[in-house]
Amino acid sequence: MSSLIVTSWVVSACMSGVCENVEKNESFGNFMFISKHNCKVGGRNRKKMRWGLAQCSKNDGFCSVYGWESGNLGCWRSKRFSGNGQQGGIRATMEQPVTEGTSKEKPPTNERRVVVTGMGVVTPLGHDPDVFYENLLQGVSGISEIEGFDCSEFPTRIAGEIKSFSTDGWVAPKLSKRMDKFMLYMLKAGKKALKDGGVTEDVMKELNKTKCGVLIGSSMGGMKVFYDAVESLMISYKKMNPFCVPFATTNMGSAVLAMDLGWMGPNYSISTACATSNFCILSAANHIIKGEADVMLCGGSEAVIIPVGLGGFVACRALSQRNSEPTRASRPWDRNRDGFVMGEGAGVLLLEELEHAKRRGATIYAEFLGGSFTCDAYHMTEPHPEGAGVILCIKKALAQSGVSKEDVNYINAHGTSTPAGDLREYQAILHCFGENPELRVNSTKSMIGHLLGGAGAVEAITTIQAIRTGWVHPNINLENPDDGVDTNILVSSKKERLDVKVALSNSFGFGGHNSSILFAPYK
C-alpha cells in the first residue's frame, strides 16, 4: 500500500496595528512589542501594543507592524483566490509599493571575515568538486531515466538521479543500512569538505570544538524512511524501523555529523523548501561573524527521488515529461520547457574565520561576503508577479555585503526551468543590475536538475569553482529563448572565460522564501 502525506498550511496574522511616533521595538521570546505612545488598537490608544487585529486606514486591509527598513508600515489585504489549480489557498496583495533595499556600500567595520576553505559534493555529475565542475564546463547532463524504482506508470520517468553511491570509509555500516539517503549524502559531503579543507586528525585535535558547528539543512528530510515506516505500519507497528522518527527529521544529519566529529558549537538545520541551503550558509556565516563559532560546516542535502516524492510533484503538475529526451528536459529560459526536473544530492561548505584559517595554513578558495533573506508574502508556490521579494532580497544582499551592483559580474541563477519562475528572476536581475555588459548568468539546474533543499549549496560550490577557475559553465538546452530575454546576458551553450569580481547565487522556495548570497575572490 502507498501512503499519502498531507502537509497542512496555516496562514495567520500575528500582529496588526497602526502606530505613530514608534521609537523602540522590544522583543520577548518569539513576540515583539512596540513601545512608546499613540498605538491605535481597535480604535483605542495604548502605551504598549497587545496582540490582536487593528484598524487600517486604507481600504479596510490589515496594517502590519513589521514595516520595511524605512520604517513605513505596509498595508495588506488578504484575499481568497480560485482557478488554475489554486483553490483553497490564500495570498496577500500589497496595497503600498515595496520599499526596496539600497545597494550603497556599508561603512567599514571590524567584523570578522568569513572564507571558504573546503567543499564537498554528492551529485549526479560526480562526488568530487573538481570532477563535478569539469562535467558542468563540458555541458554534460546528469539527467536520465529513473532506475531506483519502477516508475513506468508515472507520466514523468526522468530525474537527476545518483546512480552510484557508496558510504564505505565514510559512514559506519550499521548506520548506513538504516539511515535515509539524505543523511548519507550529507555525512559524506560534510566529511569530504573537511578532507578537502585539510582538516586532518592532527588539525582536528587542535580545534576548539566548542567553536565548531554544523548547520546543514534539508527541504523534505527523511521522506523514504518515513514512507517505509508507514508501509510497515500497515502490517504492524512491530515491523517499523525503531529509528524511523529521528532519521526522518531534517536536523538529524547535522546532529549525527556533529556527534561523529565531537563539535559542540551551533548545531541545527533549517528547512525553507528550495532556499534551504542558502539560509543555512548565511546563518552559519553569521555565527562566525558574531564570534559564536570559528569553523562551520554548512549546506543542504536532499533525496526524494522515490515514489511519494515523484508522485507529489507530478500531482502538482510541476515536472517535465520529456521522457524520451532526458538530457534535454531541463531548459531554463527556453520557451519549449515543460517543467522542472527533480535531482538529488548534497553540497557542504567549510566556512572559517579568516584569521583562524590563516593560522592553520588553510587554502582559501573564496571569501563569503554576505547575503539576505526575504519573503514574497504572496502565494505558496507562485512567485510574486512583479518579483518584489526577489528584488528586495538582491538589493538587501548587496547592501549588507557592502557591494556595489556594478561589481557583480556573475550570477548563478535559481533558474528551475519553469515559465513563471525563470522569467520573474530574469526580470528581477535586470531591475537590480541594469544593462551591465560584463554580467553573465547561468543555471546549474540545466544539467543536474533541481536538488531542492540541496540545490543552493551545490550551486554555491559551482559559484566558488567559477571564481577559482575563471570559467563559467554553459546553459545547455537554451535553443529558443523566451521573448524579452537578452541572450547577451545569459552564458551560451559553451563555457566562457570570466574573471569573476563578485558572484551572486540565488535560491528561492515554496512559501515565497527568497535568498541571495555573495562570494568573491579572497584578496
C-alpha positions as CSV (number, residue, x, y, z in Angstrom):
1,M,0.0,0.0,0.0
2,S,1.1,3.5,-0.6
3,S,0.5,6.4,1.8
4,L,-0.5,9.9,1.2
5,I,1.3,12.5,3.3
6,V,-0.6,15.8,3.5
7,T,1.0,18.9,4.9
8,S,-1.4,21.5,6.4
9,W,-0.6,25.0,5.7
10,V,-1.7,27.7,8.2
11,V,-1.5,31.4,7.4
12,S,-2.0,33.6,10.5
13,A,-1.9,37.2,11.2
14,C,0.1,37.5,14.5
15,M,0.0,41.2,15.0
16,S,-1.6,44.2,13.4
17,G,-1.8,47.9,14.3
18,V,-1.3,51.4,13.3
19,C,1.4,53.3,15.2
20,E,2.6,56.8,15.4
21,N,5.9,58.0,16.9
22,V,7.1,54.5,17.4
23,E,10.6,54.7,19.0
24,K,11.5,51.3,20.3
25,N,11.0,47.6,19.4
26,E,11.2,45.3,22.4
27,S,11.4,41.5,21.8
28,F,10.2,39.0,24.3
29,G,10.7,35.3,23.3
30,N,9.1,34.9,19.9
31,F,6.9,38.0,20.3
32,M,7.6,41.7,19.5
33,F,6.1,44.6,21.4
34,I,6.1,48.1,20.2
35,S,6.6,50.7,22.9
36,K,6.1,54.4,23.0
37,H,2.8,56.2,22.6
38,N,-0.2,56.5,20.2
39,C,-0.5,52.9,19.1
40,K,-4.1,52.6,17.9
41,V,-5.6,49.1,18.5
42,G,-9.3,48.7,17.9
43,G,-9.7,52.4,17.9
44,R,-8.1,53.0,21.3
45,N,-4.6,54.4,22.2
46,R,-2.4,52.3,24.4
47,K,1.2,52.7,25.5
48,K,2.0,49.1,24.7
49,M,0.7,47.1,21.8
50,R,-1.2,43.9,22.5
51,W,-1.7,41.1,20.1
52,G,-4.8,41.4,18.0
53,L,-6.3,42.9,14.9
54,A,-6.1,46.6,14.2
55,Q,-8.0,49.0,12.1
56,C,-6.2,50.1,8.9
57,S,-6.8,53.5,7.5
58,K,-6.6,52.2,3.9
59,N,-9.1,50.0,2.1
60,D,-10.0,48.1,5.2
61,G,-6.9,46.0,4.9
62,F,-4.5,44.8,7.6
63,C,-1.6,47.0,8.7
64,S,1.4,45.0,9.7
65,V,3.7,46.4,12.4
66,Y,6.6,44.8,10.6
67,G,7.3,47.6,8.1
68,W,10.2,47.8,5.6
69,E,13.6,49.1,6.7
70,S,12.5,52.7,6.1
71,G,10.1,52.4,9.0
72,N,7.0,52.7,6.8
73,L,4.1,50.4,7.6
74,G,2.9,48.3,4.8
75,C,-0.9,47.8,4.4
76,W,-2.0,44.5,3.1
77,R,-5.3,42.8,2.2
78,S,-5.9,39.1,2.4
79,K,-7.8,37.6,-0.5
80,R,-9.2,34.2,-1.3
81,F,-8.5,33.0,-4.8
82,S,-9.5,30.3,-7.1
83,G,-9.0,28.9,-10.6
84,N,-6.0,27.4,-12.3
85,G,-5.4,24.8,-9.7
86,Q,-5.2,27.5,-6.9
87,Q,-8.4,26.7,-5.0
88,G,-8.4,26.9,-1.3
89,G,-5.2,29.0,-0.9
90,I,-4.6,32.4,0.5
91,R,-2.4,35.1,-0.9
92,A,-1.7,38.6,0.2
93,T,-1.7,41.6,-2.2
94,M,0.3,44.7,-1.4
95,E,-1.5,47.9,-1.2
96,Q,1.6,50.1,-1.0
97,P,4.7,49.7,-3.2
98,V,7.6,47.8,-1.8
99,T,10.3,49.9,-0.3
100,E,13.4,48.5,-1.9
101,G,16.7,48.0,-0.1
102,T,19.7,50.1,-1.0
103,S,22.9,48.9,-2.6
104,K,25.0,51.7,-1.1
105,E,28.2,50.4,0.4
106,K,28.1,49.9,4.2
107,P,30.7,51.7,6.3
108,P,33.8,49.8,7.2
109,T,33.6,47.7,10.4
110,N,35.8,45.4,12.4
111,E,33.6,42.4,11.5
112,R,35.3,39.0,11.4
113,R,35.7,37.9,7.8
114,V,34.4,34.6,6.6
115,V,36.2,32.5,4.0
116,V,35.6,29.1,2.2
117,T,38.3,26.6,2.9
118,G,36.7,23.3,1.9
119,M,34.0,21.9,-0.3
120,G,32.2,18.5,-0.6
121,V,29.6,17.4,-3.1
122,V,27.5,14.4,-3.9
123,T,25.8,14.9,-7.2
124,P,24.6,13.2,-10.4
125,L,27.7,14.5,-12.1
126,G,30.3,13.4,-9.6
127,H,31.3,13.3,-5.9
128,D,34.4,15.5,-6.2
129,P,34.2,19.3,-6.6
130,D,36.7,19.3,-9.5
131,V,35.2,16.4,-11.3
132,F,31.7,17.8,-10.8
133,Y,32.7,21.2,-12.2
134,E,34.6,19.9,-15.1
135,N,31.5,18.0,-16.2
136,L,29.5,21.2,-15.9
137,L,32.0,23.1,-18.0
138,Q,31.8,20.4,-20.7
139,G,28.0,20.7,-20.7
140,V,27.4,17.1,-19.5
141,S,23.9,16.3,-18.4
142,G,23.3,14.2,-15.3
143,I,19.6,13.7,-16.1
144,S,18.5,10.2,-17.1
145,E,15.8,7.6,-16.7
146,I,15.0,6.7,-13.1
147,E,16.4,3.3,-12.1
148,G,15.8,3.3,-8.3
149,F,12.2,2.1,-8.6
150,D,9.6,1.1,-11.2
151,C,8.1,4.4,-12.4
152,S,6.6,3.1,-15.6
153,E,3.1,4.2,-14.5
154,F,4.2,7.8,-13.9
155,P,3.9,10.5,-16.6
156,T,7.4,11.6,-15.5
157,R,10.1,8.9,-15.5
158,I,13.3,11.0,-15.5
159,A,15.4,12.7,-12.9
160,G,18.9,13.8,-11.9
161,E,19.4,10.5,-10.1
162,I,22.7,9.4,-8.5
163,K,23.4,6.0,-10.0
164,S,26.5,5.1,-8.0
165,F,27.0,5.9,-4.3
166,S,29.0,4.2,-1.5
167,T,29.5,5.2,2.1
168,D,32.4,2.8,2.6
169,G,35.0,4.6,4.7
170,W,32.7,7.5,5.5
171,V,29.7,6.1,7.5
172,A,29.6,3.1,9.8
173,P,27.9,0.2,8.1
174,K,25.3,-0.3,10.8
175,L,24.1,3.3,10.4
176,S,24.4,3.2,6.7
177,K,21.8,0.4,6.4
178,R,19.2,2.3,8.5
179,M,19.7,6.0,7.6
180,D,17.8,7.9,4.9
181,K,19.9,8.8,1.9
182,F,19.6,12.5,2.6
183,M,21.6,11.9,5.8
184,L,24.1,9.6,4.0
185,Y,24.7,12.2,1.2
186,M,25.1,14.9,3.9
187,L,27.5,12.9,6.0
188,K,29.7,12.0,3.1
189,A,29.7,15.5,1.6
190,G,30.4,17.0,5.0
191,K,33.4,14.8,5.7
192,K,34.7,15.3,2.1
193,A,34.5,19.0,2.8
194,L,36.7,18.6,5.9
195,K,39.2,16.5,3.9
196,D,39.2,19.0,1.1
197,G,39.9,21.7,3.7
198,G,42.9,20.0,5.0
199,V,41.3,19.2,8.4
200,T,43.4,16.1,9.3
201,E,43.3,14.3,12.6
202,D,46.2,16.4,13.8
203,V,44.3,19.6,12.8
204,M,41.1,18.3,14.4
205,K,43.0,17.8,17.8
206,E,44.0,21.5,17.8
207,L,40.5,22.8,17.1
208,N,38.4,24.4,19.8
209,K,35.4,22.1,19.3
210,T,33.1,24.4,21.3
211,K,33.5,26.9,18.5
212,C,33.0,24.4,15.6
213,G,29.4,23.9,14.4
214,V,27.3,22.1,11.8
215,L,24.3,23.7,10.0
216,I,23.2,21.5,7.1
217,G,19.5,21.5,6.1
218,S,17.0,19.6,4.0
219,S,13.7,20.6,2.5
220,M,12.0,17.2,2.8
221,G,14.2,15.3,5.3
222,G,14.0,11.5,5.6
223,M,10.9,11.0,3.4
224,K,12.0,7.5,2.4
225,V,12.5,6.4,6.0
226,F,9.1,7.8,6.9
227,Y,7.4,6.4,3.9
228,D,8.8,2.9,4.7
229,A,7.6,3.3,8.3
230,V,4.0,4.0,7.1
231,E,4.2,0.9,4.8
232,S,5.4,-1.2,7.7
233,L,2.7,0.2,10.0
234,M,0.1,-1.1,7.6
235,I,1.3,-4.6,8.6
236,S,2.1,-4.0,12.2
237,Y,3.8,-1.4,14.3
238,K,6.3,-4.1,15.3
239,K,7.7,-4.0,11.8
240,M,8.6,-0.4,12.0
241,N,12.2,0.8,12.0
242,P,12.9,1.9,15.6
243,F,14.9,4.9,14.2
244,C,12.2,6.0,11.8
245,V,11.3,9.1,13.7
246,P,14.8,10.5,14.4
247,F,16.1,9.5,10.9
248,A,13.1,11.3,9.3
249,T,13.8,14.7,10.9
250,T,15.7,17.3,9.0
251,N,18.1,18.1,11.9
252,M,19.4,14.6,12.5
253,G,22.0,14.7,9.7
254,S,23.7,17.7,11.3
255,A,23.4,16.2,14.7
256,V,25.0,12.9,13.7
257,L,27.8,14.6,11.9
258,A,28.5,16.8,15.0
259,M,28.5,13.7,17.2
260,D,30.9,12.0,14.9
261,L,33.3,15.0,15.0
262,G,32.7,16.0,18.6
263,W,31.8,19.5,17.5
264,M,29.9,21.3,20.3
265,G,29.2,24.7,18.6
266,P,26.0,25.8,16.9
267,N,24.2,22.7,15.6
268,Y,20.8,22.6,13.9
269,S,19.1,22.6,10.5
270,I,16.9,25.0,8.6
271,S,14.1,24.0,6.2
272,T,12.9,26.6,3.8
273,A,12.0,24.5,0.8
274,C,14.4,25.0,-2.1
275,A,16.0,28.0,-0.4
276,T,17.2,25.8,2.5
277,S,20.9,25.7,1.6
278,N,21.4,29.4,1.3
279,F,19.6,30.0,4.6
280,C,22.0,27.6,6.2
281,I,25.1,29.1,4.6
282,L,24.2,32.7,5.6
283,S,23.2,31.7,9.1
284,A,26.4,29.7,9.5
285,A,28.5,32.7,8.4
286,N,26.6,34.9,10.8
287,H,27.6,32.6,13.7
288,I,31.3,33.1,12.7
289,I,30.9,36.9,12.3
290,K,29.3,37.2,15.8
291,G,32.1,35.2,17.3
292,E,30.0,32.2,18.2
293,A,32.0,29.9,16.0
294,D,35.3,29.8,14.2
295,V,34.5,26.9,11.9
296,M,31.2,25.9,10.4
297,L,30.1,23.0,8.1
298,C,27.0,24.2,6.2
299,G,24.9,23.5,3.2
300,G,22.0,21.2,2.3
301,S,21.0,17.7,1.2
302,E,18.0,16.0,-0.5
303,A,17.0,12.5,-1.6
304,V,13.3,12.4,-2.6
305,I,13.5,10.5,-5.9
306,I,11.1,7.9,-4.6
307,P,7.5,7.1,-5.5
308,V,5.9,9.5,-3.0
309,G,8.3,12.3,-3.9
310,L,7.9,11.9,-7.6
311,G,4.2,11.4,-7.3
312,G,3.8,14.5,-5.2
313,F,5.4,16.8,-7.7
314,V,3.6,15.0,-10.6
315,A,0.3,15.8,-8.7
316,C,1.5,19.5,-8.7
317,R,1.9,19.3,-12.4
318,A,5.4,20.8,-11.9
319,L,7.6,18.2,-13.7
320,S,8.9,17.9,-17.2
321,Q,7.5,14.9,-19.1
322,R,10.2,14.9,-21.8
323,N,10.9,11.2,-21.0
324,S,12.3,10.4,-24.5
325,E,15.0,13.1,-24.2
326,P,16.0,13.3,-20.6
327,T,19.2,15.3,-21.2
328,R,17.2,17.9,-23.0
329,A,14.4,18.1,-20.4
330,S,15.8,20.9,-18.1
331,R,15.9,24.1,-20.2
332,P,15.8,27.3,-18.2
333,W,14.7,30.4,-20.1
334,D,13.8,28.2,-23.2
335,R,10.2,28.7,-24.4
336,N,9.9,24.9,-25.1
337,R,10.4,23.9,-21.4
338,D,7.6,21.9,-19.8
339,G,8.5,21.9,-16.1
340,F,11.5,21.2,-13.9
341,V,13.4,18.0,-13.4
342,M,14.0,16.5,-9.9
343,G,17.5,16.0,-8.7
344,E,19.2,14.6,-5.6
345,G,22.5,15.0,-3.7
346,A,24.3,17.3,-1.2
347,G,26.7,20.2,-1.0
348,V,28.6,21.2,2.0
349,L,30.9,24.2,2.5
350,L,33.6,24.5,5.2
351,L,33.4,28.1,6.3
352,E,36.1,29.6,8.5
353,E,37.0,32.8,10.2
354,L,39.8,34.4,8.2
355,E,42.5,34.6,10.8
356,H,41.7,31.1,12.1
357,A,42.2,29.8,8.5
358,K,45.4,31.7,8.1
359,R,46.9,30.4,11.3
360,R,46.4,26.8,10.3
361,G,47.7,27.4,6.8
362,A,44.4,26.6,5.1
363,T,43.9,27.0,1.3
364,I,41.3,29.8,0.9
365,Y,39.0,29.3,-2.1
366,A,36.9,32.4,-1.9
367,E,35.5,34.9,0.6
368,F,31.9,34.9,1.7
369,L,30.7,38.5,1.6
370,G,27.1,38.2,2.9
371,G,23.6,37.8,1.8
372,S,19.9,38.3,2.6
373,F,16.6,36.6,3.1
374,T,13.1,37.9,2.2
375,C,9.6,36.6,1.8
376,D,7.2,37.3,-1.1
377,A,4.2,37.1,1.3
378,Y,2.2,36.3,-1.8
379,H,1.5,32.7,-2.7
380,M,2.6,29.2,-1.6
381,T,4.1,28.1,-4.9
382,E,3.8,31.0,-7.4
383,P,6.4,33.8,-7.4
384,H,5.3,37.4,-6.9
385,P,4.2,38.7,-10.4
386,E,6.4,41.8,-10.0
387,G,9.3,40.0,-8.4
388,A,9.0,42.3,-5.4
389,G,10.5,39.8,-2.9
390,V,13.4,38.8,-5.1
391,I,14.3,42.4,-5.9
392,L,14.3,43.3,-2.3
393,C,16.4,40.3,-1.4
394,I,19.1,41.1,-4.0
395,K,19.2,44.7,-3.0
396,K,19.4,43.9,0.7
397,A,22.2,41.3,0.0
398,L,24.2,43.9,-1.8
399,A,23.7,46.5,0.9
400,Q,24.5,44.0,3.7
401,S,27.7,42.9,1.9
402,G,28.8,46.4,1.1
403,V,28.9,45.6,-2.6
404,S,28.1,47.9,-5.5
405,K,25.9,46.4,-8.2
406,E,28.5,47.3,-10.8
407,D,30.9,44.9,-9.2
408,V,28.7,41.8,-9.6
409,N,29.6,40.2,-12.9
410,Y,28.4,36.6,-12.4
411,I,25.1,35.3,-11.2
412,N,24.3,31.6,-10.6
413,A,20.5,31.9,-11.0
414,H,17.9,29.8,-9.3
415,G,16.6,29.0,-12.9
416,T,14.5,25.9,-12.4
417,S,13.1,25.6,-16.0
418,T,9.6,26.8,-15.1
419,P,7.9,29.6,-17.1
420,A,6.9,31.8,-14.2
421,G,10.0,31.3,-12.1
422,D,12.6,31.8,-14.8
423,L,11.1,35.0,-16.2
424,R,10.4,36.6,-12.8
425,E,14.0,36.0,-11.7
426,Y,15.4,37.3,-15.0
427,Q,13.3,40.5,-14.8
428,A,14.4,41.0,-11.2
429,I,18.1,40.6,-12.2
430,L,17.6,43.2,-14.9
431,H,15.9,45.5,-12.5
432,C,18.7,45.3,-10.0
433,F,21.7,45.3,-12.3
434,G,20.5,47.0,-15.4
435,E,22.4,46.8,-18.6
436,N,25.8,45.6,-17.3
437,P,27.7,44.4,-20.3
438,E,30.0,42.3,-18.1
439,L,27.2,40.4,-16.4
440,R,26.9,36.7,-17.1
441,V,24.1,34.5,-15.9
442,N,23.7,30.7,-15.9
443,S,21.7,27.9,-14.3
444,T,23.3,24.8,-13.0
445,K,19.9,23.1,-13.0
446,S,20.1,22.7,-16.8
447,M,22.5,19.8,-16.2
448,I,21.7,18.3,-12.8
449,G,18.0,19.2,-12.3
450,H,16.6,20.7,-9.1
451,L,18.2,19.3,-5.9
452,L,15.5,21.1,-3.8
453,G,17.0,21.7,-0.4
454,G,20.4,20.7,-1.6
455,A,20.4,23.0,-4.7
456,G,21.7,26.2,-3.1
457,A,24.8,24.5,-1.6
458,V,25.7,22.7,-4.8
459,E,25.2,25.9,-6.7
460,A,27.3,27.8,-4.2
461,I,30.1,25.4,-4.8
462,T,29.6,25.9,-8.5
463,T,29.9,29.6,-8.0
464,I,33.1,29.2,-6.0
465,Q,34.5,27.0,-8.7
466,A,33.8,29.7,-11.3
467,I,35.8,32.1,-9.1
468,R,38.7,29.6,-8.8
469,T,38.9,28.5,-12.4
470,G,38.0,31.7,-14.3
471,W,35.4,29.7,-16.3
472,V,31.6,29.8,-16.1
473,H,29.6,26.8,-17.3
474,P,27.1,26.9,-20.2
475,N,23.4,27.0,-20.2
476,I,22.5,23.8,-22.1
477,N,19.3,23.3,-23.9
478,L,18.8,27.1,-24.4
479,E,17.7,26.9,-28.0
480,N,14.6,29.1,-28.3
481,P,14.9,31.9,-25.6
482,D,11.7,33.4,-24.2
483,D,10.5,36.6,-25.7
484,G,12.2,39.5,-24.0
485,V,15.2,37.5,-22.8
486,D,18.5,39.0,-23.8
487,T,20.8,36.1,-24.6
488,N,23.8,38.5,-24.3
489,I,23.4,38.3,-20.5
490,L,23.0,34.5,-20.5
491,V,26.0,32.3,-20.9
492,S,25.8,30.5,-24.2
493,S,25.8,26.7,-24.9
494,K,29.6,26.7,-24.4
495,K,31.7,27.5,-21.3
496,E,33.0,31.1,-21.2
497,R,36.0,32.8,-19.7
498,L,35.2,35.2,-16.9
499,D,37.3,36.9,-14.4
500,V,34.8,36.9,-11.6
501,K,34.8,40.1,-9.4
502,V,31.8,39.3,-7.2
503,A,29.4,36.4,-7.7
504,L,25.8,36.1,-6.6
505,S,23.9,32.9,-6.1
506,N,20.1,32.9,-5.8
507,S,17.8,30.3,-4.3
508,F,14.0,30.6,-3.9
509,G,11.5,28.2,-2.3
510,F,7.8,27.3,-2.0
511,G,6.3,29.7,0.6
512,G,7.8,32.7,-1.1
513,H,11.3,32.2,0.6
514,N,14.0,34.2,-1.2
515,S,17.7,34.1,-0.6
516,S,20.8,35.6,-2.2
517,I,24.4,35.1,-1.1
518,L,27.6,36.6,-2.4
519,F,31.2,35.4,-2.9
520,A,34.3,37.0,-4.2
521,P,38.0,36.1,-4.7
522,Y,39.9,36.3,-1.5
523,K,42.2,39.3,-1.5
